[in-house]
Amino acid sequence: MKLVWHIAAKDLRRLAWPLAGWLALLAGTTIWLSVVSIPMNREVDRARRMVQLPHEWIHGVDSFMILIGALVLLMAVVLAAFLVLQDPPVGTATFWATRPISGARLLAAKLLAAALAFVVAPTVLLMPVWLASGFSSAEVAQAALQHFGGMAVFVALAIGAASLTENLGTFLLAAIAGLIVFVLFWFGDLWHTLGTPEDLTATRSHLVTFVPIAILVPLLARQYLGARRAAWWIPGLGVGVMLLIRLAWPLDLTATWPSWRETYGLDRLPAAQSAEEIALRPVLPARLALSDENVTAFTVRIEGLTAPGALFAPQHIELKYPPAHAWEQKSVWMTRGPRWAEEAALRIAGLRPDSGAIGWEMVVQKQIATLVETEQMQPAKLDFALDSLRGRVLWEMPLREDATGRAGSSFARLAGLGWIQAGRAVLLQERETQPLAAKDEGDRPSVDCYLVLHRGRKFAAGAPILGDVAVGFGGIALVARTVEFAPPVGADELSAWEQGATLLKVRFERERTFRGTAKAPPFTISGGNQP
């Protein structure tokens, strides 16, 4: 172990200045994002600029963060390659000439140096920033895993690629070639145009992602523990496996992917809620009239009731058709009924009694093309998912500019007030833990709701989110968000009314998901070209 540490320390000393520069770039960018404020133009065209300027600014910040993130990742990959190439396992400079080192010890030393440089050091460096931002221990672990977990994968792949080469030039050529090959195999839309079934595209893309990681262990074992020659046949075998997956993998595994929350069938609903009380009522049009191009758009709606004491909300809906009729989905728009969140938030804030069922709806609009001939009744079914949620009040702040609210890592500043048509617009600058990556908006682990209150006037109303733009780096997310509400008084009384008003944020955190199927009534298709 002493010899392993000696080699690792030697590598870190040789790369001390480049590593210091890399860590300074990482820490400096994260610190800047944790303290920066959205600029406001308070002089010119305030109402319009209040809504538009911060979004333009944060889009620029987002582009800058993408550039910095790419630079940080590229530097990490090159530095990881240097760690290996100081003692390359192939070529004429293999191992130390004066004191031969076993391949196992050399590999252990390289992995130890990489772990210290690219995981331990940046985590320790950013820990004060996260703690100063109010992160809990769980949020610190989430930020470290999210930010450095992916980087560790790229660093490990760089170590694998460098173990096949003798110098940095050969490594860069191999890395660029490997990246191009991987992107070609991973890009699902390309293979979909070549005939890959749509329901298998996502599964095959995910399986292709794991192939380079899977071959990494045998590659490093062969390079450091076997013959001292470059085993290019192992990456070649990986390319063959990716090609086989893209052309022949038969199973759709999307339903079995791991999730951040538990998933159950409807038979596992808690006692306070039953499938009958959810009262699914799928609504389909009685007739679909196709255009000459065999394209149409239609809307599917499911409605339901949530029993008191058990908050549920729809998360996903998918309409299934008989495959023989060759439906092809072109695009999807999905919306949730906003009333459930507003009503539930008012109850959680203690502004309304928690009694009576809460109604909700979910609307999916699809544009499709079909080869169905004429006048056919189409049976269909709905696959859907419902989430159980737990709500809590995060913060409450006065409804005035520069007011702030904070709860743990969730910090908000009211950056501006203005008008959007007849509604009062509120611009918020929020900073919190960078959320976990989600497949889509419906898969995010939490849902936020805003309320405007005036307790003296006994006024409470929801403030729907009109739009938001977010940028994240180093585990910290900065969000520019606009919410809107309809004031109950005229413009001449508004200033006095807002002095007693507050803005409140309620967060609904998803805990469990319940999946099920509902039958949809048949509908008729008419028109369109004959196949």
Summary of the structure (lengths in Angstrom):
residues: 531
radius of gyration: 28.0
end to end distance: 72.0
largest distance: 87.8
contacts: 1614
relative contact order: 0.13
helix: 44%
strand: 30%
